[in-house]
Amino acid sequence: MRVQISNGMFMAIIINMVYAKAIGITQGSLAREVGNDMWMSTIFSTLQGIMMILIVTYVIKRTPKMDIFEQSELLLGKIFSKIIALFFFIFFLFAFGGVIATFVYHLKDFFLPDAPLLLFIIAAFIMGVYGIFFGLEVIGRMALIGVFSIVALNVLIILGSLSEFRVEELEPIFESGFLSTLWASRHNDTDWLMATMMAAIVLPHVGKHETWGKSGMIGIGLGGLFVVLWPILQTGVLTSEVTAQYFVACMQMARSAHIGLFLHRYELIMVAFFAISALIQIMMTFLCASIAVQRLFGLKDYRPVIVPVALILCGGGYWLVFDHQIAMDFLERTWVYVALSIGFGVPLLLLGIGFLFKKKIRKTNMEASS
């Protein structure tokens, strides 16, 4: 896969990779832990996301023509590269739990409660597999449309909520304590780590490697701006106590929004604008997991493993979303620990190893340029 996408597409993929789950499920977890400070936790996690994207871009820019698996092989050999690929597959296998929970619960709980669960899993499987067979460039173009949809949704939710917004609900800041608010940001960190781990795979296919760091920062910064709007409005309109009661808190926010006498309850509007972001999350999770399996088994192309990988992810997703309590426990505990350990650990490990093998990296780059 040597397709080139623009920096704009890369930024759009980052925004879409985070948005759907971050506003759909994560804010409820934050509200249950730190109440009114959930918007501050979101800001903290965005800053951590910017830090991680800078680390990832630095690591990949050391060998800009290699992805993270090829660089791992250069540093410590094929076995180490396969171990890194296995970690990436585990990461995206677990990440798909949050992605499919976002997709299923938005549709099933609010629109089609009597539809069989398998219907949503099959729909996610078909759309995800169909999308990634067309490759990264097509997903990047979809992501640009997705950003437009995100902006439109945010504008509508602002217009529909301002009349009910009470700024005093945001006070006092750090009511739960600074350290507790910072610690709660781990829930939102898992969303940003999906974006940074994705970036570690796709960055070699993004044009103008000189601007990778800047593009990543802008992508996460804009994504954070789009996401943090929701906990602010949820705190000021619903209150954090009400937000904490819902697994999919953003849909309750959409129910509360209205413009004038005729436009009430935004659920359908929300799903229409929200759908592209949710689909891009599914596609990119399938794509990254497939590439990880390709590298794990030393295949020349990722396409032969798309269907088997998608079946594995969808099978695990079906088991997870079958019960809301299991899904909540998974997303607020198991997934957090897996995401933080792999999402922070792997880039930092490669950063450290790269410093130990500077000469090998420099020699490889000189040979490639000559």
matplotlib code that plots the C-alpha trace (Angstrom):
import matplotlib.pyplot as plt

x = [0.0, 1.9, -1.1, -0.4, -3.0, -2.9, -2.2, -5.7, -7.1, -4.8, -6.1, -9.7, -9.1, -7.8, -10.9, -13.3, -11.3, -12.0, -15.3, -18.0, -17.0, -15.6, -19.0, -21.1, -19.8, -16.7, -18.4, -20.8, -17.8, -16.2, -19.4, -19.7, -16.2, -15.6, -19.1, -18.9, -15.1, -15.7, -14.9, -11.6, -10.7, -11.4, -9.0, -6.3, -6.7, -6.5, -3.2, -1.9, -3.1, -1.0, 2.0, 1.6, 1.1, 4.3, 6.2, 4.7, 5.5, 9.1, 9.5, 8.2, 10.1, 13.3, 12.7, 10.0, 9.8, 9.1, 6.1, 6.4, 6.7, 9.5, 11.3, 11.0, 12.5, 15.4, 16.1, 15.9, 15.0, 12.0, 10.9, 10.7, 8.7, 6.2, 5.8, 5.1, 2.6, 0.9, 0.6, -1.0, -3.5, -4.4, -4.8, -7.2, -9.1, -9.9, -10.5, -13.2, -15.2, -15.7, -16.2, -18.9, -20.6, -20.9, -22.3, -24.8, -26.1, -26.8, -29.0, -30.5, -31.3, -32.8, -34.2, -34.5, -34.9, -36.6, -34.1, -31.8, -28.4, -26.8, -28.3, -26.1, -23.0, -23.5, -24.1, -20.8, -19.0, -20.3, -19.7, -16.3, -15.0, -16.4, -14.8, -11.3, -11.2, -11.1, -8.1, -6.9, -7.4, -11.2, -11.4, -9.5, -12.0, -14.9, -13.2, -13.3, -17.0, -17.2, -15.5, -18.2, -20.9, -19.2, -19.1, -22.7, -23.8, -21.8, -23.4, -26.9, -26.3, -25.1, -28.0, -30.4, -28.9, -28.0, -31.4, -31.2, -27.5, -26.6, -23.0, -23.1, -23.3, -19.6, -18.5, -16.6, -13.7, -11.8, -14.6, -13.4, -9.8, -7.0, -5.4, -8.8, -9.7, -6.4, -6.7, -10.2, -8.8, -7.6, -11.0, -10.7, -7.0, -8.2, -9.9, -6.8, -4.6, -6.7, -5.8, -2.1, -1.7, -3.5, -1.1, 1.9, 0.6, -0.6, 1.9, 4.3, 1.4, 0.9, 2.5, 5.1, 6.6, 8.1, 4.6, 3.5, 3.9, 2.1, -0.8, -1.1, -1.2, -3.9, -5.9, -6.0, -6.4, -9.5, -10.8, -10.5, -12.3, -15.2, -15.3, -15.0, -18.0, -20.2, -19.2, -19.5, -23.1, -24.0, -22.9, -24.6, -27.9, -28.4, -26.0, -23.4, -25.7, -28.1, -25.3, -23.8, -27.1, -26.8, -24.5, -25.0, -25.2, -24.9, -28.3, -30.0, -28.3, -29.7, -33.2, -32.9, -31.9, -34.5, -34.7, -37.9, -41.3, -40.8, -37.3, -37.4, -35.3, -32.2, -31.8, -32.4, -30.3, -27.6, -27.3, -27.4, -24.3, -22.8, -22.8, -19.8, -17.5, -18.8, -18.2, -14.7, -13.9, -15.1, -13.1, -9.9, -10.0, -10.5, -7.7, -5.1, -5.9, -5.5, -2.2, -1.0, -1.9, -0.3, 3.0, 2.6, 2.5, 4.8, 2.3, 2.7, -0.8, -3.3, -6.4, -6.4, -6.8, -9.5, -12.4, -10.9, -9.8, -13.1, -14.9, -12.7, -13.4, -17.1, -17.3, -15.7, -17.9, -21.1, -20.2, -19.4, -22.5, -24.9, -25.0, -24.8, -23.2, -20.5, -19.8, -19.6, -17.2, -15.1, -14.9, -14.3, -11.8, -10.3, -10.0, -8.5, -5.7, -5.0, -5.1, -2.8, -0.3, 0.0, -0.8, 1.7, 4.1, 4.9, 5.7, 7.8, 9.6, 10.5, 11.5, 14.0, 15.3, 15.8, 18.1, 20.2, 20.5, 21.0, 23.8, 21.8, 19.0, 21.3, 23.1, 19.8, 18.6, 21.9, 21.6, 18.0, 18.8, 21.8]
y = [0.0, 3.0, 5.3, 9.0, 11.1, 14.8, 16.4, 17.7, 14.1, 13.0, 15.7, 14.8, 11.1, 12.1, 14.2, 11.5, 8.7, 10.4, 12.3, 9.6, 7.7, 10.7, 12.5, 9.3, 7.2, 8.8, 11.8, 9.7, 7.9, 11.2, 12.5, 9.5, 10.0, 13.8, 15.4, 19.0, 18.8, 16.4, 19.3, 20.0, 16.3, 16.5, 19.4, 17.6, 14.5, 16.7, 18.1, 14.6, 13.6, 16.4, 15.3, 11.7, 12.7, 14.7, 11.7, 9.4, 11.7, 12.1, 8.3, 7.8, 10.8, 9.2, 6.8, 8.6, 5.9, 3.2, 2.5, 1.6, -2.1, -1.7, 0.6, -1.9, -4.6, -2.2, -1.6, -5.1, -7.6, -9.4, -11.0, -7.7, -6.3, -9.1, -8.5, -4.8, -5.9, -8.2, -5.3, -3.2, -6.0, -6.4, -2.6, -2.3, -5.5, -4.0, -0.5, -2.0, -2.7, 1.0, 1.7, -1.0, 0.0, 3.6, 2.4, -0.1, 1.7, 4.9, 3.1, 0.3, 2.1, 5.2, 4.2, 0.4, -1.2, -4.3, -4.9, -8.0, -7.1, -9.2, -6.8, -3.9, -6.2, -7.3, -3.8, -2.6, -5.6, -5.0, -1.2, -1.5, -4.2, -2.5, 0.8, -0.4, -2.5, 0.9, 2.0, 4.8, 7.6, 6.9, 6.9, 10.2, 11.8, 10.5, 12.0, 15.5, 15.2, 13.8, 17.0, 19.1, 17.0, 17.3, 21.1, 21.2, 19.1, 21.2, 24.4, 22.9, 21.7, 25.1, 26.9, 24.4, 24.6, 28.2, 29.1, 26.4, 26.9, 27.9, 28.9, 28.7, 24.9, 24.9, 26.3, 25.6, 24.4, 21.4, 20.6, 17.0, 18.1, 18.7, 15.3, 13.5, 15.5, 14.8, 11.0, 10.9, 12.1, 8.6, 7.7, 10.3, 9.4, 6.1, 8.0, 10.0, 7.0, 5.4, 8.3, 8.3, 4.5, 4.9, 7.7, 5.4, 3.1, 5.6, 8.5, 7.1, 7.5, 11.1, 13.7, 16.3, 14.6, 17.9, 19.0, 15.7, 17.1, 20.3, 18.4, 16.0, 18.8, 20.7, 17.5, 16.7, 20.4, 20.8, 17.4, 18.4, 21.7, 19.8, 17.3, 19.6, 21.6, 18.6, 18.2, 22.0, 22.0, 18.8, 20.4, 23.6, 22.2, 18.7, 18.9, 16.4, 14.4, 13.7, 13.1, 10.4, 8.4, 7.7, 5.3, 7.3, 10.8, 12.7, 11.4, 12.8, 16.1, 15.9, 15.3, 18.5, 20.7, 22.7, 25.7, 27.7, 25.9, 23.5, 21.9, 19.8, 16.8, 16.3, 12.5, 11.9, 15.0, 13.8, 10.3, 11.7, 13.9, 11.5, 8.5, 9.3, 9.7, 6.3, 4.6, 6.0, 4.7, 1.2, 1.4, 2.6, 0.1, -2.7, -1.2, -0.8, -4.3, -5.8, -4.1, -5.3, -8.9, -8.5, -7.5, -10.2, -12.9, -11.3, -10.9, -8.6, -7.1, -6.5, -7.2, -11.0, -10.7, -8.0, -10.4, -12.8, -9.8, -8.1, -11.4, -11.6, -8.0, -8.3, -11.5, -9.9, -6.8, -8.9, -10.6, -7.2, -5.2, -8.0, -6.7, -3.0, -3.7, -5.9, -3.2, -0.4, -2.5, -3.2, 0.4, 1.9, -0.7, -3.3, -1.1, 1.8, -0.3, -2.0, 1.4, 3.2, 0.4, -0.2, 3.3, 5.0, 2.1, 1.1, 4.6, 5.4, 2.1, 2.7, 6.3, 5.0, 2.2, 4.7, 6.8, 3.7, 2.9, 6.4, 5.3, 2.4, 4.8, 7.5, 4.9, 3.6, 7.1, 7.8, 4.7, 5.4, 9.0, 7.9]
z = [0.0, -1.3, -2.0, -1.1, 0.6, 1.3, 4.7, 4.7, 4.3, 7.1, 9.4, 8.4, 9.2, 12.7, 13.4, 12.3, 14.0, 17.3, 17.1, 17.1, 20.2, 22.1, 22.0, 22.0, 24.9, 26.5, 27.9, 30.0, 31.5, 32.4, 33.9, 36.1, 37.4, 37.7, 37.2, 36.0, 35.4, 32.4, 30.0, 31.7, 31.4, 27.7, 27.4, 29.3, 27.1, 23.9, 25.1, 25.8, 22.3, 20.8, 22.7, 21.5, 17.8, 18.0, 19.4, 16.7, 13.9, 15.2, 15.3, 11.8, 10.3, 11.3, 8.4, 6.4, 3.7, 6.2, 8.3, 11.9, 11.2, 8.7, 11.1, 13.9, 11.6, 10.8, 14.5, 16.0, 13.3, 12.0, 15.2, 17.0, 14.0, 14.3, 18.0, 17.3, 14.6, 17.2, 19.6, 17.0, 16.1, 19.8, 20.1, 17.2, 18.1, 21.5, 20.0, 17.8, 20.9, 21.5, 17.8, 17.4, 20.7, 19.4, 16.1, 17.5, 20.6, 18.7, 16.2, 18.2, 21.4, 19.9, 16.4, 15.9, 19.4, 18.0, 15.2, 15.8, 17.0, 14.3, 11.7, 12.9, 13.1, 9.5, 8.3, 10.0, 8.5, 4.9, 5.0, 6.6, 4.3, 1.2, 2.2, 2.8, -0.4, -2.2, -0.1, 2.1, -0.5, -0.8, 3.0, 3.1, 0.7, 2.8, 5.9, 4.3, 3.9, 7.4, 8.8, 7.0, 8.7, 12.1, 11.7, 10.6, 13.6, 16.1, 14.7, 14.9, 18.5, 19.6, 18.0, 19.5, 23.0, 23.7, 25.0, 27.7, 28.5, 32.1, 32.5, 36.3, 35.9, 34.8, 38.1, 40.2, 38.0, 39.5, 41.9, 41.8, 42.3, 39.8, 40.0, 39.8, 36.7, 35.1, 35.9, 34.5, 31.1, 30.6, 29.2, 26.4, 26.0, 24.6, 21.7, 20.9, 21.1, 18.3, 16.2, 17.0, 16.5, 13.2, 12.3, 13.0, 10.2, 7.6, 8.0, 5.3, 2.9, 3.7, 1.4, 2.5, 5.5, 6.6, 7.7, 9.4, 12.9, 12.1, 10.4, 13.3, 15.8, 13.8, 13.4, 17.1, 18.0, 15.8, 16.8, 20.5, 19.7, 18.1, 20.9, 24.0, 22.8, 23.8, 27.5, 27.9, 26.5, 28.3, 31.6, 31.0, 29.6, 30.9, 34.0, 34.6, 36.9, 34.0, 31.6, 33.9, 33.8, 30.0, 28.2, 25.0, 26.5, 23.2, 22.0, 25.2, 24.4, 20.9, 22.3, 24.4, 21.5, 19.5, 17.2, 17.2, 17.2, 14.4, 14.7, 17.9, 18.9, 16.8, 16.9, 13.2, 12.2, 14.5, 13.2, 9.6, 10.3, 12.7, 10.4, 8.3, 11.3, 12.8, 9.4, 9.1, 12.6, 11.5, 8.2, 9.7, 12.5, 9.9, 7.8, 10.6, 12.0, 8.5, 7.9, 11.3, 10.4, 7.0, 8.7, 11.3, 8.7, 6.2, 3.4, 0.4, 0.5, 3.3, 1.1, 1.4, 5.2, 5.2, 5.5, 8.1, 10.2, 9.9, 11.0, 14.1, 15.0, 14.4, 16.3, 19.3, 18.9, 18.8, 22.1, 23.6, 22.7, 23.5, 27.0, 28.0, 31.4, 29.8, 27.3, 29.9, 32.1, 29.1, 27.9, 31.3, 32.6, 30.2, 27.1, 29.1, 30.4, 27.0, 25.2, 27.6, 27.9, 24.1, 22.8, 25.1, 25.5, 21.8, 20.5, 23.6, 23.3, 19.6, 20.5, 23.1, 20.8, 18.0, 20.1, 20.8, 17.1, 15.6, 13.4, 11.8, 11.0, 9.7, 7.5, 6.1, 5.2, 3.5, 1.4, 0.5, -0.6, -2.7]

ax = plt.figure().add_subplot(projection="3d")
ax.plot(x, y, z, "-o")
ax.set_aspect("equal")
plt.show()
